[in-house]
C-alpha cells in the first residue's frame, strides 16, 4: 500500500556509556487500517506455532489434517466470538495453508529425506544408528541395491518387545506370523511376529521388506535373530525359537521359518485353511454342484475339528463314500490329506496351543496398526514407517499393558474365556489337592465320577478345553477356592502379576508395592523398596511346560513330598510289570517295548511333556509322531495364492530388472509393488457357507 509508517533504530558507540544508548524513532503514519483482518494476515508466524505444527507432522499429520486439528483447537480455546475472529485472522497465530505446506516440505526433507532412492537410505541409516544408540531398542538395516540383487530389509525389536520375550511364558510356546502391505506408497511389506496372553496380542518383533520372496524372508528372519535378546522366547534363545509357529498357507513364509528355526513346529491357521477350501469349492472350473458345496464343507469341518485320529479317519471315510464322485475334488482332498498334520486339530494334542488355532490375534493387530497407529494414512516413506513403529506403536502397547496392570483397561476388551465363565458351577468342596505340587483333582460338572487334573502352575487341565493350556472353568474354580494366581484367569492376578505387566510396559514399576494392591487388601508397608529382581519372583509360578528343557531341580523339590507309602506302592507296581514282561508272551513284551520307546521319547523333550503323555494314554497318543517338521511344504496348486512369487503364473520379474538396461538411475530406488485389486467381501465363513456364497 506504499505505507509511509517507519521505525528507525539508532545505536552509536559513543553513547554506550550513557544510561539510554539506543534511540528509537517511530513514524506512525499508516495509510490503512491497522487492526483489519487483511492487515493481520501479513504478520510473521510465531516460533511456538511452528513448533506446534512440527509436532503434528511428527505424529503423522499431513498439511491439511494438521491445519484442521490446529484450527479446531484454536476454536475450542477462544474466550468469546470477538477473540475467535481475531486469532483466526492473525497469521502470527493461524498461518495460511501455503506456509504450512512449505513448512511440511521443509520438515519432510530434513527429517524423512526423499521418498525413495539413495538419499532416503542415507537418512534411514542415520535414524537407525541414532535409535540403536538411544537405548530404546535395536534395529538392523539392509539397503536395497538392484545391482547386486539385495532387497530392502529393516528389522526392529523395541525394548517393550524385549520385555515380552523375558516375562510372558507364551512367548516360548506359540508365535503367530503374518504379513501385510499398503503402509507407504512403495507398498513395502510389514511382517509381524506376535504371541498372545490374557492381555491380548503382544509383539515379539517385526521386519519391513521390499518383497515377500522366500530368500528375502529368510534373510530378514536371520537378521532379526541377531537383535533378539539372549533370553528370547522366554529363555529358549533366538536360535531355538518358540515351540509352535501359526501361519497361513504361504509357502514363502513357511519355508523361511523352516530354514531359520528348523525345530519349530509349523501349523496352519484353521480359518485360512477352511476359507481356501471354500473358495476352491466355489471355483467354477472345479465343477462342484451348488447344492453339494455346503455338505462337503460341513464334512471337511468335522475332519478338521476331530478330537482323535480314529474320529478323523471315520469322517474321512464318510467323505470319500459321499463325494469322491467328483474327480477334481478327490485329487484336491488327497493333496490336503497328505498334509493333515499341519491343519487337523487331532495332531495338536499335547502342544501348547492354549485354545488358539487361528491367526485372529495378528489379523486384528494389523487392523490396529492401520486404524490407530497409522490413522488410516500412508506414511511418506520407510523412514516415517520406522518412526510410527518405534514411537506410536510403542506408546499404544504401553498404555494397553498399563490398563491391565491398573485394572483400568479402557477400550481393551478382555476375552471372555480369560474370565473362565462357569467356574462357579464347579463344586468347590469336591476339589482335592494331590501330593504333587500345584496339582488338583476337579470333578466334572456334567459326568458324575469323571475327574479332571488341573495344574495351576502351568495353566493346564485334562478336560478337552484345558488340555492345550486354554482357560477352562476347572482352572477358575481351583483359583477361586485356593486363592491361587494363574495367568489363564484374569480375576486371580495378584499385585505381583500386575507388576509384571507394568514392568513390560515401561521397564519400571511403582516405588510402593501397595500401588498394585487390591482395594480390599491390607495396607502394605510404606516405603518398601522394590528391586527389579523382585519382579521375577512371580515368574517362578509361570514355569513353561513345553520349553524343551528338563527342570530336574524342581523335581527334586517335589520328591521331598513323596510319602513312603506312595513309594512302596509304586515299587510294587514296577515289580509286577517286570514279572509280566518275563512271564507273558511275545505280544505283551512287544507292547511294553513300544511303551518304553514312547516313554523315553516324551521324556527326552521334557518332564512335563512326559506327564501329559502319561495322562493321555487312553487317547493313543504317540509322542514320537505327533508332529514332524519335514520337507518343504508345497502350496496347493489349485488354491488361490495369496502372494505371487518368481516363477509363478504372474511372471513377475525380479526387483530392479527393468533398470538393468538403463543408465544414470539410482540403484537404490525401490520399485513400487503393485497392489492387488480385490473386491471387498464379508469375511464371515459360517454365514457365507450357510448362504452358499464365496467368502
Buried (B, 14 or more C-beta within 10 A) or exposed (E): EEEEEEEEEEEEEEEEEEEEEEEEEEEEEEEEEEEEEEBBBEBEBBEEBBEBBBEBBBBBBBBEBBBEBBEEEBEEEBEEEEEBEBBBBBBBBBBEEEBBBEBBEEBBEEBBBBBBBBBBBBBBEEBBEEBBEEEBBBBBBBBBBBEEEBBBBBBBBBBBBBBBBBBBBBBBBBBBBBBBBBBBEBBBBBBBBBBBBBBBBBBBBBBBBBBBBBBBBBBBBBBBBEBBBEBBBBBBBBEBBBBBBBBBBBBBBBBBBBBBBEEBBBBBBBBBBBBBBBBBBBBEEBEBEEEBBBEBBEBBBBBBBBEBBEBBEBBBEEBBEEBEEBEBBEEBBEEBBEBBBBBBBBBBBBBBBBBBBBBBBBBEBBEBBBEEBBEEBBBBBBBBBBBBBBBBBBEBBBBBBBBBBBEEBEEEEBEEBBBBEEBEEBEEEEBEEEEBBBBBBBBEBEEEEEEBBBBBBBBBBBBEBBBBBBBBBBBBBBBBBBEBBBBBBBEBBBBBBBBBBBBBBBEEBEEBBBBBBEEEEEEEEEEEEBEEEBBBEBBEBBBBBBBBEBBEEBEEEBEEEEEEEEEEEEEEEEEEEEEEBEEEEEEEEEEBEEEEEBBEBBBEBBBBBBBBBEBBEEBEBEBEEBBEEEEEBEBBEBBEBBBBBBEEEEEBEBBBEEBEEEEEEBBBBBBEBEEEEEEEEEEEBEEBBEEBEEB
